[in-house]
Amino acid sequence: MGIINEDSFIETVHMKGLQISLIASGDGTEVIYHKLDPGTMWGIEPQEGWEALEYLCVLSGELILRNGNETKKIKTGSSFFRAPVEEHYVFEAAATTEFLYVTSRPVFFHYSKVTKEMMELSISIEEKDGYTRDHCQRINKLSMLVGKTLELDSKQLVNLNLASFLHDVGKLRIPLEILQKPSKLTPEEWEIMKKHSVFGREILEETGLPLLIDAGKVVEQHHERFDGKGYPLGLKGSEISIEASIISIIDSYDAITTDRVYKKGRSKEEAKKELLNYRGTMYHPEILDVFLGLIDQI
């Protein structure tokens, strides 16, 4: 039983692992109830021209707050506020957590818009390529494990969280006869398939939402290689965002170990061996070492 009476909600939106409900609104101020499943992240970030007071109070459970590279816990009964927000703050639910969020400027419409865009993209990917949705959820989970182990800052974690889940969204613009082909692609078909990373950036840019626009830059890079022989931009080394370097490794591991129509997935040990063969060429060596150190937790 939740602490808040759901009959009092004006409107509710849902994202994976997250419920957000508008309780009260007036004179530009909003009171919003949040319920997060364990491991779910929520955040606030600075925006140009945004001078609002932003306050939250934990009703039940516990939040892990990440600001830059600093981490602290916000327990039941504790609160947090900034006026205005000048840095990125990421909150992760350590357990099922409920909190009230109060802002002196309305944000619920923005929540609804982001949620609508995310849901529509997720549904569209699933309808076009049923494999992709489960694949994207796996990539998201493993990427966040690596990102937290690397102690990425709060802004990088937000980008990684969104980009890892949406990294294949560009496949929405790949013809079905190529996307669902059960056999090996021809060279011409492969050139079309390779465009999905650019299409992904374009789709996320077209939402007009700053969080998704930033994620789109990572999505575009997730097939770049550490040695500069990837696509679409031929970036190398530190030119590739750390978020994209993480997704590249996790994406390959999942492709090796997952059954597909045209091949059977290989073992974890076989995957480790293949990834090591491309350490420092295809994959960022230090990030690969971290992932391989975590692989037994999978």
N, C-alpha and C positions, 0 to 999 in steps of 0.2 A: 504494500500500500504506500503510495507516494505521500509526501508531507503536504503538498499543495492540492487543493480541491480542483480537479480537472474541469468541473462545471463552470469555474470562473475564467477559463481561458477564452480570450477573444478570438484567437487564431493560433493554429499549430502547424509547424512544418517539421518534416523528418528528413534526416540524412542518415547514412549508415552509422549506427551506434550513437545517434544523437537526436534528441527531441528538443525543440525550441518552441516555447509558447508565450504569446503576448498576453500579459495579465492586465496591464493598465497603460493608458496613453493619454497625455494631455499637456498643453503648453510646450510641446516639443520634447517632453520627457517621456521615456518608456521604461516600464518594468517588465523584464522578460525572464521567464523560468527556463532553466536548462536542465536536462537529464542526460548524462553521458554514461555509456557502457564502459567497462574497464578497458584501458588502453586507447580510448578515443581521445582525439586532440581537439582543442578549441583555442582560438587566439584573438588578440587585438593587435592592431598595428597603426603606426602614425599615417595620417593622410593630410595632404596639403589643404589648408583652410579649415581643418576640423579642430575645433577648440572645446570639444565636449568634456564634461566630467564622466568618467567611466568607473563604475563601482560594482564589485561582486561580493556576495556573502555565501559561504558554503553552508548549505542546510543539512546535508548528510554526505558521508563518504570523505574523500580526500583528493586534492588536486596537487599535481607536481608542476610547479611553475618553472619555466625555462626562459631566462632573459639573457640574450647573448650566450655566454658559456656558463652562466651561473644557474644553479638549481636550488629551489627551496620547496617546502611543503606547506600547503594551506589546508588546515584541518577543519573539521566541522565546527562551526561557530566563529571561525576566523574570516577576515575580509581583506580585500585588496582594492585600491583605487588609484587613479591617476587623472590629472586635469591640467593640461591635455595629455594624451598619450604621445610620447616622443620617441619610443623605442618599440621593437617587436616583443610581444609576450606570448608564449605558448603554454597552455595549460593541458596536462594529460591526466585523465582520471585513473587514480591508482586502484579504485574499486568503483562500483556503480555509484555515481556522485550526482547530487542535485545542488544547484545553486541559483540564487537570484542575481540577475545582472540589471543594473540601473544605469541609464545613459541620459544625459541632458539634451541630446539630439537624437532624432528618430533613426533607427537602423533596421527595424524589423522588415521593411520593404526590401532592403539590400539582402537580408537573410533569405527572403522568399525568392528573390531573383537568382541568387547563387545556387540555391537548392534546386530550383526549377531547371537551370542550365545543367547542373551536374546530373540530375535524374534523367533528363532528356538524352544527354550524351551517353550515359550508362545503358539506358534502354536501347538506344540506337545501335550501340556496339554489340549488345547481346543479340539483337534481332538479326544483325548482319553476319556476325561471327560468334556463335555460341561458345566457342573455346575461349575467345578473348576475355570475356568477363571474369571467369574463374582465374584465368592467367593473370589478369590485372590485379585481382585481389591478392594473389600469392606474391606478385612482384611488390605490391605495396607493403605487405607485412614484413617481408625479408629486407626490403630497402630501409624501412624505418628501424629495424633491428641494427643494421649496419650503421645508419646515420647516428643513432644514439650512442653506439659504441665508439664512434669516431668523435663524439661530443660536438657535432655540428651546432652552430648557433641557432637561435630561435627562428630567424628568417630563413635559413637554409632548410630547417626541418619542415617549415610550412611549404616551401617549394617542393621538397622531396615528397612530402605526403600527397600533394595534388598531382605532381608530374608522374610519380610512379604508378598511380592508379589510372591516369589518363594518357600514358605514354603511347598507346596504340590507337588513340582516338582518330588519327589521320586515316586509318583503314576504312573509315566511313566513305572516303572518296576513292577507294580502290574498286574497280569493277568486280562484281561478284564472281565472274568466271575465272578471275585471277586469284581473288581472295580465297575462294573455296575449292580451288583446283586440287584434286587428291594426289597428283603426281608432281614431279619436279617442274619448276617454272622454266620457260625458255629464257634466253638472255634478254629478249625484248620485254617479256613479262616481268622479269626481275627488275629491269630499269623502272618500270611503272610502279612496282611494289616498293622500291626504295624511296619513292616520293612521299610515302606516308608520314615520315618524320616532319617534312615541311608542311604537308597538309595539316598535321596535328597542331603545329604552331599557328597556322592561319585560322583554324577553327576556334582555338582558344582566344586568339586576338579578336576575332569577330564578336565574342561575347561582350566586349567592352568592359569587362570586370578586371580590375587591377591584379587580383590574386591569380586569376586564370591566365592573364597576359604574361605574368612573370613565370608561371608554370610552363607556358608554351615555349619559352626560350630554352628550358631544360628539355622538353619533349623533342624539340628540333635536334638536339645534340646527342640523343641517347644511342645513336649508331655511329658516333665518331669513335676513332681508335686512338690509343695512346701514342702510336707511332705516326699518326697523321694520315693513315691510309683508309680512313672511314668515310662516311658520307653524312650529310650533304655538303658540308663546308670544308672538309679536309683539315679540321682542327687537330692539334696534337698537344700532348702533355698538359701543362697548366692552362692552356687556352680552353680546355673543356671544363665545364663546371663540375665541381665535385659531386653534385647531385646526379648529373648525367652519367658520370663515371661509375657511380654506384649502380644505377639502373642498368647500365650496359652489362655488368657482371651478373647481376641477379637475373636479368632477362635471358642471358646465355645459359645459366645454370638450369633455369626452369625449362628451357627448350630442350636441353640434353636429357633431363630426367623425366619428362612428361610424355605419356603415350600420345601419338598423333595418328591420323588415318593412315599415313604412309610409313610410319616407323614406330617401334616400341621404345619407350623410355629406358635409358640406361641407369645403372646404379649410381649411388652417391660417390663411391670411390672412383668409378670411371669418369664421372663429371669433374671431380677434383683434379684428376690426372690431365684431362683435356684442358681445363682452365689454366693449369700451371704451364702447359705447353705454350701458352700465349701471354704469359706474364711479361709485362714490359713492352709488348708489341701491340696486341689488341687491347689489353687491360692495364689499368693503372696498377703498378706493382704493389704499392703500400695498401691500397684499398682491397686488392685481391687477397693479400695476406690476412687482413682483418676478417674478411668474409670466410676464408678457409678456416680461420681459428674459431669461427662461430658455427661452422657447418654442422657440427654434431648436435647443436641445439634444435636443428630443424626437424 
